Structures are given as structure tokens and as C-alpha cells.
Amino acid sequence: MLEVQEQVPLAPRTTIHAGGTAHYFIHIPNETQLPEVCAFAREKKVPLHPLGDGSNTLFADGSLELCIVKLANPFIRVWSVEQNLVYVESGAGTEWDAFVLWTIQRGYAGVECLSGIPGTVGAAPIQNIGAYGQELKQTLVQVRAYDTKLETYVSLPVKQCELDYRTSIFKDPAYKNRYILTSIVCRLSLRAPTPLTYTDIQNYFQTQNIQQPSLANIRDAVLTIRTQKLPDYHSIPNAGSFFKNPIIPKERADALQKQYPNIKLFPIDNTQTKLAAGWLIDQCGLKGSYIGPVGIYEKNALVLTNANMASCADIIQARDSILKQVQEKFGITLEMEPEIVG
Ligand SMILES: Cc1cc2nc3c(=O)[nH]c(=O)nc-3n(C[C@H](O)[C@H](O)[C@H](O)COP(=O)(O)OP(=O)(O)OC[C@H]3O[C@@H](n4cnc5c(N)ncnc54)[C@H](O)[C@@H]3O)c2cc1C
């Protein structure tokens, strides 16, 4: 028997604390109830929307005709071991950072730079979470999901998930909310962690005089740097990076660099370059300012803060103003990272 809540406020279920109410909200402790949840949503003729911890979600204001499903199936287990590789499965409802900590405590390398990312394991493949030179794509092997179209459980190999920079097939409108992820499998390494190239992390180890950082050292470094750059969403509501770093043709980036010698660039290959969106926003003089009730974090212009109970409309207005200013100054269109739902 499903426990269905009605007219549930959604703001407290997100880290940016904005948005209206969901008509239906269903919390399930394990995946076996997913067919029943889908049948319920079909009967009520409302779209089904899987929700994790709401750290990458901005719900629209007002009363939303949605059936939200939250799968709380936390588990982590070793799937198999092959020479220096260990395959670990984790339930979609596991806290992502609990998963990372579990792997580090056992000496399994591969997700240590993803320490401290809020949210659930089930949401991690959706935007191919990444930080400090690591992406989920590098270790993910497969996801298990309930296919709401075919009404059956499926295993999708990572190739089929089409993970790329902050995206995957699950964001493609043709597949949106078709798959409700129930678990993921990652391939981790029993070898020592690979040397890290990310400048902030290298600087941290230099100041700490650490020559060969362990997984635990890397986690400490990442958590320390994250605390310096990101506001704690428990006290200052936010959704992390609000914009993706734009990827532009290399020639265009080179031209921008001539004009702005201090521009922050991350070469991808011979043809493409990633720009630091936060730098672009900062150059528009926006860091530390407010657009209506919405703040642009004083330590990191990529983060929009909501300490003043802004609505979704306020946040979208702030977003549009930032997009316009960056477009006018640099001719670059930023793309929002969190998903607007409803
Ligand atoms: C302070 C802060 C820092 C952050 N730092 C980073 C960072 O360094 N790198 C990074 O990549 N991201 C970062 N994020 C973004 C966010 O933490 C990640 O995107 C995270 O994976 C979202 O998890 P969630 O459970 O909160 O997802 P939600 O916001 O609940 O959902 C996000 C998307 O996943 C879908 N989804 C959720 N669960 C399932 C499921 N079981 N099956 C299918 N679809 C599902 C939702 O429908 C939605 O489309 C940060 C966010 C915050 C607030």
C-alpha cells in the first residue's frame, strides 16, 4: 500500500528553498513499489518526477500537477573484484557522499575528488557529476532502473547513458523521467590514486607538505577547498553552480584571451576550450551583489544564493539578468545547470 501525501511544499525539499507544492508526493523504501507508483501516476494523469535531495532542482512556483517519487533505498555492496579492480553497487537512495566515504575507507580509488557533492547516488549519473578533475563517467559501469515506458527493470551500460559534461541521456527530452534509477555500479581501483592536476588541490598539498596524497588526504583537500568556495546550503540556500562552464571553439577562446588576458580557460582539446562561467559573471561586476532578493555569492559568482526566501520567478529573473549581462559583455550564452521542474 502506497503512502501518498498531497499538496506537499517543495521548497524545503530542495537546497535552494524555492518553489510551490506538488499535488502528490510518494516516499518509497525500496524499488519493488515503483510499478505501483507508476500505475498511481497514470491513473491520476500526472507526470511522475523522481526526486533525490533536490540539490540540483528548482521547482516552479504555485501548485504543480506532479507526482514526486522519492526512492529511499540506501545500500552499498561489493559486486565483484577482478585483479586490481573492484565493482561496487550502490542504491539510488544512498547519500552520494556516504558512498564516497565508504569507498575511501576501503582504499577504493576513483570517486575521491567527488567528495562533498550533495545529493543522492541515483541523481549522480543524471548530470554526470564532476569536480576537481573527476567525473562519474570515468568510473560508472552501469545503472539499474525501472523503465516506466516498458514497465520493467532494466540495466543500462554506461555507454547507453551517454554521459558528458553535466549531462546524460536522462536529460534528453525524449527520455526525460522514463527511467527511475534504482542503483548504480562503479568500477574502482585498488591501486594508489592517480596524481591530481587540479591547481587548487596541488596548492593544498604543497602547503600541507604532502608528497604522495592518500585517498583520505584527497578527500580532506577537496572538502577544505569546497568549504572555501561554496556556501553551506543548510544556512544559505543554494543549488551549487547555477551555470555550466561554457565550452566554445578554441579560436574564439584564443580571441577572448587576447582581449582579456586574465580570462580563466581550461583547454579541452585542439578544437574546444572551457571557460570559467564564474569569471565571466564576476567581470560583469556581479559578485557579491543582489538581483532582487537573489544573491550572487561573494566568494564565487557561479553560485546564486537564496537567503531571502526568493520565489522561483525571482530566481529566474536573476538568472535572465545575469545571462543578458554576460551575453552583452562577452557574446557568450550561459546555460543554467539546475533543472527547472513544473
Ligand atoms: C552546494 C552544492 C554544491 C554542488 N557541487 C556540485 C559539484 O561539485 N559537482 C556537480 O556535478 N554537482 C554539484 N552540485 C549539484 C548536485 O549536488 C548534483 O547534481 C547532485 O547529483 C544532485 O543530487 P540530488 O539527489 O540532490 O538530485 P535532485 O536535485 O533531487 O535531482 C536532480 C535530477 O536527477 C533526477 N533524479 C533524482 N533521483 C533520480 C532517480 N533515482 N532516478 C532518475 N532520476 C533521478 C531528478 O529527476 C532531476 O532531474 C552541487 C549542489 C550544491 C547545492
Ligand as a Chemical Component Dictionary entry (heavy atoms), coordinates in Angstrom:
data_LIG
# 
_chem_comp.id                   LIG 
_chem_comp.type                 NON-POLYMER 
_chem_comp.pdbx_formal_charge   0 
_chem_comp.three_letter_code    LIG 
# 
loop_
_chem_comp_atom.comp_id 
_chem_comp_atom.atom_id 
_chem_comp_atom.alt_atom_id 
_chem_comp_atom.type_symbol 
_chem_comp_atom.charge 
_chem_comp_atom.model_Cartn_x 
_chem_comp_atom.model_Cartn_y 
_chem_comp_atom.model_Cartn_z 
_chem_comp_atom.pdbx_ordinal 
LIG C1  C1  C 0 26.368 23.311 -2.512  1  
LIG C2  C2  C 0 26.277 22.447 -3.751  2  
LIG C3  C3  C 0 27.433 22.020 -4.371  3  
LIG C4  C4  C 0 27.362 21.211 -5.522  4  
LIG N1  N1  N 0 28.523 20.807 -6.105  5  
LIG C5  C5  C 0 28.482 20.050 -7.221  6  
LIG C6  C6  C 0 29.685 19.623 -7.852  7  
LIG O1  O1  O 0 30.783 19.879 -7.384  8  
LIG N2  N2  N 0 29.581 18.886 -8.995  9  
LIG C7  C7  C 0 28.377 18.538 -9.530  10 
LIG O2  O2  O 0 28.354 17.864 -10.564 11 
LIG N3  N3  N 0 27.215 18.929 -8.944  12 
LIG C8  C8  C 0 27.237 19.664 -7.815  13 
LIG N4  N4  N 0 26.073 20.073 -7.227  14 
LIG C9  C9  C 0 24.779 19.706 -7.846  15 
LIG C10 C10 C 0 24.110 18.481 -7.191  16 
LIG O3  O3  O 0 24.642 18.225 -5.917  17 
LIG C11 C11 C 0 24.268 17.220 -8.045  18 
LIG O4  O4  O 0 23.737 17.438 -9.320  19 
LIG C12 C12 C 0 23.574 16.017 -7.412  20 
LIG O5  O5  O 0 23.862 14.855 -8.155  21 
LIG C13 C13 C 0 22.068 16.175 -7.312  22 
LIG O6  O6  O 0 21.583 15.140 -6.468  23 
LIG P1  P1  P 0 20.118 15.224 -5.843  24 
LIG O7  O7  O 0 19.812 13.896 -5.234  25 
LIG O8  O8  O 0 20.012 16.377 -4.929  26 
LIG O9  O9  O 0 19.273 15.455 -7.165  27 
LIG P2  P2  P 0 17.882 16.184 -7.375  28 
LIG O10 O10 O 0 18.069 17.657 -7.407  29 
LIG O11 O11 O 0 16.871 15.644 -6.433  30 
LIG O12 O12 O 0 17.550 15.693 -8.850  31 
LIG C14 C14 C 0 18.391 16.090 -9.924  32 
LIG C15 C15 C 0 17.926 15.355 -11.186 33 
LIG O13 O13 O 0 18.080 13.954 -11.002 34 
LIG C16 C16 C 0 16.844 13.291 -11.206 35 
LIG N5  N5  N 0 16.805 12.147 -10.303 36 
LIG C17 C17 C 0 16.972 12.141 -8.966  37 
LIG N6  N6  N 0 16.912 10.876 -8.498  38 
LIG C18 C18 C 0 16.669 10.076 -9.564  39 
LIG C19 C19 C 0 16.473 8.680  -9.756  40 
LIG N7  N7  N 0 16.518 7.814  -8.718  41 
LIG N8  N8  N 0 16.240 8.212  -10.998 42 
LIG C20 C20 C 0 16.185 9.056  -12.064 43 
LIG N9  N9  N 0 16.353 10.383 -11.957 44 
LIG C21 C21 C 0 16.596 10.884 -10.725 45 
LIG C22 C22 C 0 15.786 14.321 -10.918 46 
LIG O14 O14 O 0 14.569 13.993 -11.544 47 
LIG C23 C23 C 0 16.445 15.555 -11.501 48 
LIG O15 O15 O 0 16.292 15.556 -12.897 49 
LIG C24 C24 C 0 26.103 20.857 -6.059  50 
LIG C25 C25 C 0 24.936 21.294 -5.417  51 
LIG C26 C26 C 0 25.019 22.070 -4.273  52 
LIG C27 C27 C 0 23.762 22.506 -3.588  53 
# 
loop_
_chem_comp_bond.comp_id 
_chem_comp_bond.atom_id_1 
_chem_comp_bond.atom_id_2 
_chem_comp_bond.value_order 
_chem_comp_bond.pdbx_ordinal 
LIG C1  C2  SING 1  
LIG C2  C3  SING 2  
LIG C2  C26 DOUB 3  
LIG C3  C4  DOUB 4  
LIG C4  N1  SING 5  
LIG C4  C24 SING 6  
LIG N1  C5  DOUB 7  
LIG C5  C6  SING 8  
LIG C5  C8  SING 9  
LIG C6  O1  DOUB 10 
LIG C6  N2  SING 11 
LIG N2  C7  SING 12 
LIG C7  O2  DOUB 13 
LIG C7  N3  SING 14 
LIG N3  C8  DOUB 15 
LIG C8  N4  SING 16 
LIG N4  C9  SING 17 
LIG N4  C24 SING 18 
LIG C9  C10 SING 19 
LIG C10 O3  SING 20 
LIG C10 C11 SING 21 
LIG C11 O4  SING 22 
LIG C11 C12 SING 23 
LIG C12 O5  SING 24 
LIG C12 C13 SING 25 
LIG C13 O6  SING 26 
LIG O6  P1  SING 27 
LIG P1  O7  DOUB 28 
LIG P1  O8  SING 29 
LIG P1  O9  SING 30 
LIG O9  P2  SING 31 
LIG P2  O10 DOUB 32 
LIG P2  O11 SING 33 
LIG P2  O12 SING 34 
LIG O12 C14 SING 35 
LIG C14 C15 SING 36 
LIG C15 O13 SING 37 
LIG C15 C23 SING 38 
LIG O13 C16 SING 39 
LIG C16 N5  SING 40 
LIG C16 C22 SING 41 
LIG N5  C17 SING 42 
LIG N5  C21 SING 43 
LIG C17 N6  DOUB 44 
LIG N6  C18 SING 45 
LIG C18 C19 SING 46 
LIG C18 C21 DOUB 47 
LIG C19 N7  SING 48 
LIG C19 N8  DOUB 49 
LIG N8  C20 SING 50 
LIG C20 N9  DOUB 51 
LIG N9  C21 SING 52 
LIG C22 O14 SING 53 
LIG C22 C23 SING 54 
LIG C23 O15 SING 55 
LIG C24 C25 DOUB 56 
LIG C25 C26 SING 57 
LIG C26 C27 SING 58 
# 
